Amino acid sequence: MNIQQIETFKAAIPLKKAFKTALRTVTVAETIVVKVTCDNGVVGWGEAPPTHVITGDTLASISFTVNDVIKPALVGMDCLDRELLFEKINRIVVGNTSAKAAVDMAIYDCVAQHARMPLHQFLGGYQDRIETDYTVSVNSPTEMAEDAEGYVKDGFSVLKVKVGKDRIETDIERIQAIRDRVGPDVTIRLDANQGWNPKEAVRSIQKMEDLGLNIEFIEQPVKAYDLKGLKHVKDHTHIPIMADESVFSARDARAVLEMDAADLINIKLMKVGGIHEGLKIAKLASVYGVDCMVGSMIESKIGITAAAHLAASQPNIKFFDFDAPLMLAGDLIRGGITYTESNITLGNRPGLGISGLNEEYLV
């Protein structure tokens, strides 16, 4: 099953509402779609959105890396030799994790189709239904509380609240306003996106604990490179701490796990370069008894479908952050995962189950 062609397409889908974090504001989801065609007619799909403030990838760099670096190296190679393929990709280009992820998921799509299995079964087959959270963007406490209430009415029982953009006191006001509005039974998790320093993080988290805000866990409270600071926060608070931007590879995960610097790890395909490395991280974390989340950037349903299949395949992946397609004003693809409120069904179609693109979103 040799790779005959690798093509890229640029797409853009407006968001229903601006998405705001401590790092950026997004109003349009731009992405590079990758299509891998094999000589037996099997077609695999992948994508890579530009997240320059996190991965360093831009639309231009993704397109160049796929078309001018990876494509010439892979065309003619057998998709079934995936260890050789991924070794070659990592040898010929450093970094560029989003571009690698797009090609990686397209290859896995092809291989699972060849095996006539849904990708989650091909990867491990732990479950075929998962539940996503919904993200509350950073805004005023009142607006965030209103948004949170709306998401709960729409059927979401887990909210991921963005914090870390400005004053810690304001963050606590935001969380308190949301908790007051949605009540005690809704699960709230926080994502600071590296927005605090270690002392600030400890002070704010201890305040949240004293107020009884009942936070499930907190993602990446400090800078990605500050593993000592991350461990300091973990060791001086009771709410579980999740490493996100600190983990771009299995090697990074090993450093976090050996230092006991975090209670949990967030795996994102765009950070780690795809499913191949994501599986390594999940299995490594399981050795240490650490659970994982699979999260996402602002992606279309292509990337989220691939991430959801990875997430459903492993028993120690317990948390799921796959709301991005629900934030978009349209669907880029036909097929893929399906949503019923917060519940995601992966289906039984081979591979990712994608039948094609809705070309109105191509630019």
C-alpha positions as CSV (number, residue, x, y, z in Angstrom):
1,M,0.0,0.0,0.0
2,N,2.4,2.6,-1.3
3,I,1.9,6.4,-0.8
4,Q,1.1,7.7,-4.3
5,Q,0.3,11.3,-3.5
6,I,0.3,13.8,-0.6
7,E,-1.8,16.9,-1.1
8,T,-2.6,20.0,1.1
9,F,-5.5,22.3,1.1
10,K,-6.0,25.5,3.1
11,A,-9.4,25.9,4.9
12,A,-11.0,28.5,7.1
13,I,-14.1,28.3,9.2
14,P,-15.5,31.2,11.3
15,L,-16.1,30.6,15.0
16,K,-19.5,31.2,16.5
17,K,-17.9,33.3,19.2
18,A,-14.3,34.6,19.7
19,F,-12.2,32.0,21.6
20,K,-10.0,33.8,24.2
21,T,-7.2,32.4,26.4
22,A,-4.2,33.8,28.2
23,L,-2.2,33.3,25.0
24,R,-4.4,34.4,22.1
25,T,-7.8,35.2,20.7
26,V,-9.2,33.3,17.7
27,T,-12.2,34.3,15.5
28,V,-11.5,32.1,12.5
29,A,-10.3,28.5,12.5
30,E,-7.6,28.3,9.9
31,T,-6.0,25.0,9.0
32,I,-4.0,23.0,6.5
33,V,-5.7,19.8,5.4
34,V,-3.5,16.9,4.4
35,K,-4.8,14.2,2.0
36,V,-2.7,11.0,1.6
37,T,-3.6,8.8,-1.4
38,C,-2.3,5.2,-1.7
39,D,-1.8,3.2,-4.9
40,N,-4.7,0.9,-3.9
41,G,-7.1,3.9,-3.8
42,V,-7.2,4.2,0.0
43,V,-7.3,7.9,1.1
44,G,-6.3,9.2,4.5
45,W,-7.0,12.6,6.1
46,G,-5.2,14.8,8.5
47,E,-5.0,18.5,9.5
48,A,-2.7,21.0,11.1
49,P,-4.0,24.3,12.5
50,P,-1.4,27.1,13.1
51,T,-0.8,27.7,16.8
52,H,2.3,29.8,16.7
53,V,2.1,30.8,20.3
54,I,2.2,27.2,21.5
55,T,3.9,25.0,18.8
56,G,5.5,27.7,16.7
57,D,3.7,26.4,13.6
58,T,2.2,28.8,11.0
59,L,0.2,28.2,7.9
60,A,3.2,28.9,5.8
61,S,5.5,26.6,7.8
62,I,3.0,23.8,7.9
63,S,2.5,23.9,4.1
64,F,6.2,24.1,3.4
65,T,7.1,21.3,5.7
66,V,4.5,18.9,4.3
67,N,4.9,19.8,0.6
68,D,8.7,20.5,0.4
69,V,10.2,18.3,3.1
70,I,7.9,15.4,4.1
71,K,6.2,14.7,0.8
72,P,9.3,14.1,-1.3
73,A,10.6,11.7,1.4
74,L,7.5,9.6,1.8
75,V,6.0,9.3,-1.7
76,G,6.6,5.7,-2.9
77,M,7.0,4.3,0.6
78,D,4.6,1.6,2.0
79,C,2.1,3.0,4.5
80,L,2.2,-0.3,6.4
81,D,5.9,0.3,7.3
82,R,4.7,3.0,9.7
83,E,7.6,2.7,12.1
84,L,10.0,3.4,9.3
85,L,7.8,6.2,8.0
86,F,7.7,8.0,11.3
87,E,11.4,7.5,12.0
88,K,12.1,9.1,8.6
89,I,9.8,12.0,9.3
90,N,11.5,12.8,12.6
91,R,14.9,12.4,11.1
92,I,14.4,14.8,8.1
93,V,12.8,17.7,10.0
94,V,13.1,19.0,13.6
95,G,10.1,20.4,15.4
96,N,7.2,21.3,13.1
97,T,5.0,19.1,15.2
98,S,1.7,20.2,13.7
99,A,2.8,19.4,10.2
100,K,4.1,16.0,11.4
101,A,0.8,15.4,13.2
102,A,-1.3,16.0,10.0
103,V,0.7,13.5,8.0
104,D,0.8,11.0,11.0
105,M,-3.0,11.0,11.4
106,A,-3.5,10.6,7.6
107,I,-1.1,7.6,7.6
108,Y,-2.9,6.0,10.5
109,D,-6.2,6.6,8.8
110,C,-4.9,4.7,5.7
111,V,-3.5,1.8,7.8
112,A,-6.6,1.3,9.8
113,Q,-8.7,1.3,6.7
114,H,-6.4,-1.3,5.2
115,A,-7.0,-3.4,8.4
116,R,-10.8,-2.7,8.0
117,M,-11.0,-1.5,11.5
118,P,-12.0,1.8,13.1
119,L,-8.8,3.6,14.2
120,H,-9.7,3.4,18.0
121,Q,-9.9,-0.4,17.6
122,F,-6.7,-0.6,15.6
123,L,-4.9,1.4,18.3
124,G,-6.3,-0.6,21.3
125,G,-10.0,-0.6,21.3
126,Y,-10.7,0.4,24.9
127,Q,-14.0,2.1,24.3
128,D,-16.1,3.7,21.5
129,R,-18.0,6.4,23.3
130,I,-16.5,9.3,25.3
131,E,-17.7,12.6,26.8
132,T,-16.2,16.0,26.1
133,D,-16.0,19.1,28.2
134,Y,-16.9,22.6,26.9
135,T,-14.5,25.5,27.2
136,V,-15.4,28.8,28.7
137,S,-13.3,31.5,27.2
138,V,-11.7,34.3,29.2
139,N,-14.0,37.3,29.6
140,S,-15.6,39.2,32.4
141,P,-16.9,37.2,35.3
142,T,-20.5,38.0,34.4
143,E,-20.1,37.0,30.7
144,M,-18.2,33.8,31.6
145,A,-21.0,32.8,34.1
146,E,-23.6,33.4,31.4
147,D,-21.7,31.3,28.9
148,A,-21.2,28.5,31.4
149,E,-24.9,28.4,32.2
150,G,-25.7,28.2,28.5
151,Y,-23.3,25.3,27.9
152,V,-24.8,23.4,30.9
153,K,-28.3,24.0,29.4
154,D,-26.9,22.6,26.1
155,G,-26.1,19.3,27.8
156,F,-22.5,19.7,29.1
157,S,-21.7,18.6,32.6
158,V,-18.0,19.3,32.5
159,L,-16.7,22.9,31.9
160,K,-13.1,23.8,31.2
161,V,-12.5,27.4,32.3
162,K,-9.8,29.5,30.9
163,V,-7.9,31.7,33.4
164,G,-4.4,33.2,33.8
165,K,-4.9,36.3,31.5
166,D,-4.8,39.0,34.1
167,R,-5.1,39.5,37.9
168,I,-5.5,36.3,40.0
169,E,-8.2,38.1,42.0
170,T,-10.2,38.5,38.8
171,D,-9.7,34.8,38.0
172,I,-11.1,33.8,41.3
173,E,-14.1,36.1,40.7
174,R,-14.6,34.4,37.4
175,I,-14.6,30.9,38.9
176,Q,-16.8,31.9,41.8
177,A,-19.3,33.5,39.4
178,I,-19.4,30.4,37.3
179,R,-19.8,28.1,40.3
180,D,-22.6,30.2,41.7
181,R,-24.4,30.2,38.4
182,V,-24.1,26.4,37.5
183,G,-24.3,25.0,41.0
184,P,-22.3,22.3,42.8
185,D,-22.9,19.3,40.5
186,V,-21.2,20.6,37.4
187,T,-17.5,19.6,37.1
188,I,-15.1,22.6,36.6
189,R,-11.6,22.2,35.5
190,L,-9.2,25.2,34.9
191,D,-6.6,25.9,32.3
192,A,-4.1,28.7,33.1
193,N,-2.1,28.4,29.8
194,Q,1.1,29.2,31.7
195,G,-0.4,32.5,33.0
196,W,0.9,32.4,36.6
197,N,4.3,32.2,38.3
198,P,4.7,29.4,40.9
199,K,4.1,31.6,44.0
200,E,1.0,33.2,42.4
201,A,-0.3,29.8,41.4
202,V,0.0,28.4,44.9
203,R,-1.6,31.4,46.5
204,S,-4.5,31.4,44.1
205,I,-5.1,27.6,44.2
206,Q,-5.0,27.6,48.0
207,K,-7.6,30.4,47.9
208,M,-9.8,28.3,45.6
209,E,-9.5,25.4,48.0
210,D,-10.4,27.6,51.0
211,L,-13.5,28.9,49.1
212,G,-14.6,25.4,48.3
213,L,-14.9,26.0,44.6
214,N,-14.5,22.2,43.9
215,I,-12.0,22.3,41.0
216,E,-11.3,18.9,39.3
217,F,-7.8,19.8,38.2
218,I,-5.7,22.8,36.9
219,E,-3.8,22.7,33.6
220,Q,-0.3,24.2,33.2
221,P,-0.4,26.9,35.8
222,V,3.3,28.0,35.2
223,K,5.6,28.4,32.2
224,A,6.2,25.3,30.1
225,Y,9.9,25.2,30.8
226,D,9.6,25.6,34.6
227,L,9.3,22.0,35.7
228,K,10.6,22.9,39.2
229,G,7.9,25.6,39.4
230,L,5.3,23.0,38.2
231,K,6.4,20.6,40.9
232,H,6.4,23.4,43.5
233,V,2.7,24.1,42.7
234,K,1.8,20.4,42.8
235,D,3.6,19.8,46.1
236,H,1.9,22.8,47.8
237,T,-1.7,22.4,46.7
238,H,-4.3,19.7,46.9
239,I,-6.1,20.2,43.5
240,P,-4.4,17.9,40.9
241,I,-2.1,19.6,38.5
242,M,-1.9,18.7,34.8
243,A,1.1,19.3,32.6
244,D,0.2,20.5,29.1
245,E,2.6,22.8,27.3
246,S,5.5,21.2,29.3
247,V,5.0,18.0,27.3
248,F,5.8,18.0,23.6
249,S,7.3,14.5,23.4
250,A,7.7,11.2,25.3
251,R,11.1,12.6,26.4
252,D,9.3,15.6,28.0
253,A,6.8,13.3,29.6
254,R,9.5,11.2,31.1
255,A,11.1,14.3,32.6
256,V,7.8,15.3,34.2
257,L,7.1,11.8,35.5
258,E,10.6,11.3,36.9
259,M,10.4,14.6,38.7
260,D,6.9,13.8,39.9
261,A,6.1,17.4,38.7
262,A,2.5,16.8,37.8
263,D,-0.4,14.6,38.7
264,L,-1.8,14.3,35.1
265,I,-0.6,14.8,31.5
266,N,-2.4,16.4,28.6
267,I,-1.6,14.9,25.2
268,K,-2.3,17.1,22.1
269,L,-1.5,15.7,18.7
270,M,-0.4,19.1,17.4
271,K,2.1,19.4,20.3
272,V,3.6,15.9,20.1
273,G,3.6,15.3,16.3
274,G,0.7,12.9,16.1
275,I,-0.8,9.6,17.2
276,H,2.5,7.7,17.1
277,E,4.2,9.9,19.8
278,G,0.9,10.3,21.7
279,L,0.6,6.6,22.2
280,K,4.1,6.5,23.6
281,I,3.3,9.2,26.1
282,A,0.0,7.5,27.2
283,K,1.8,4.1,27.7
284,L,4.7,5.7,29.5
285,A,2.3,7.6,31.9
286,S,0.5,4.3,32.6
287,V,3.8,2.8,33.9
288,Y,3.9,5.6,36.4
289,G,0.2,5.2,37.3
290,V,-0.5,8.7,35.8
291,D,-3.8,9.3,34.0
292,C,-3.9,11.5,30.8
293,M,-6.2,13.8,29.0
294,V,-6.2,14.1,25.2
295,G,-6.9,17.8,24.3
296,S,-6.9,19.9,21.1
297,M,-6.3,23.2,19.6
298,I,-9.0,25.1,17.6
299,E,-9.3,22.4,15.0
300,S,-11.8,21.1,12.6
301,K,-13.4,17.7,13.0
302,I,-10.5,16.1,11.1
303,G,-8.0,16.6,13.9
304,I,-10.6,16.1,16.6
305,T,-11.7,12.8,15.1
306,A,-8.1,11.5,15.1
307,A,-7.5,12.7,18.6
308,A,-10.8,11.1,19.8
309,H,-9.8,7.8,18.3
310,L,-6.5,7.9,20.2
311,A,-8.2,8.9,23.4
312,A,-10.7,6.1,23.2
313,S,-8.1,3.5,22.6
314,Q,-6.2,3.6,25.9
315,P,-7.5,2.9,29.5
316,N,-5.4,5.5,31.3
317,I,-6.8,8.4,29.0
318,K,-9.6,9.5,31.3
319,F,-10.3,13.1,30.3
320,F,-11.4,14.5,26.9
321,D,-11.3,18.0,25.5
322,F,-12.9,17.8,22.1
323,D,-15.3,20.8,21.9
324,A,-13.6,22.7,19.1
325,P,-15.8,21.5,16.2
326,L,-18.9,22.7,18.2
327,M,-17.4,26.2,18.3
328,L,-17.3,26.4,14.5
329,A,-20.0,27.8,12.3
330,G,-19.7,24.9,9.9
331,D,-18.3,21.4,9.4
332,L,-15.3,20.9,7.1
333,I,-15.8,17.2,6.5
334,R,-18.4,14.6,5.8
335,G,-18.2,11.7,8.3
336,G,-15.9,11.5,11.3
337,I,-17.1,11.5,14.9
338,T,-20.7,12.4,15.8
339,Y,-21.8,14.5,18.7
340,T,-25.0,14.2,20.9
341,E,-24.7,17.1,23.3
342,S,-21.5,16.2,25.2
343,N,-21.3,12.6,24.1
344,I,-19.1,11.6,21.2
345,T,-19.6,8.4,19.2
346,L,-16.7,7.1,17.1
347,G,-18.6,4.7,15.0
348,N,-17.6,1.5,13.2
349,R,-16.4,2.8,9.9
350,P,-12.8,1.9,9.0
351,G,-10.1,4.4,9.8
352,L,-11.3,7.8,10.8
353,G,-14.6,7.3,8.9
354,I,-14.2,10.5,6.8
355,S,-15.7,10.4,3.3
356,G,-14.6,13.8,2.0
357,L,-14.4,17.6,2.4
358,N,-17.1,20.2,2.3
359,E,-15.4,22.4,-0.2
360,E,-17.2,25.6,0.7
361,Y,-14.6,26.1,3.5
362,L,-11.5,25.7,1.3
363,V,-9.7,28.9,0.5
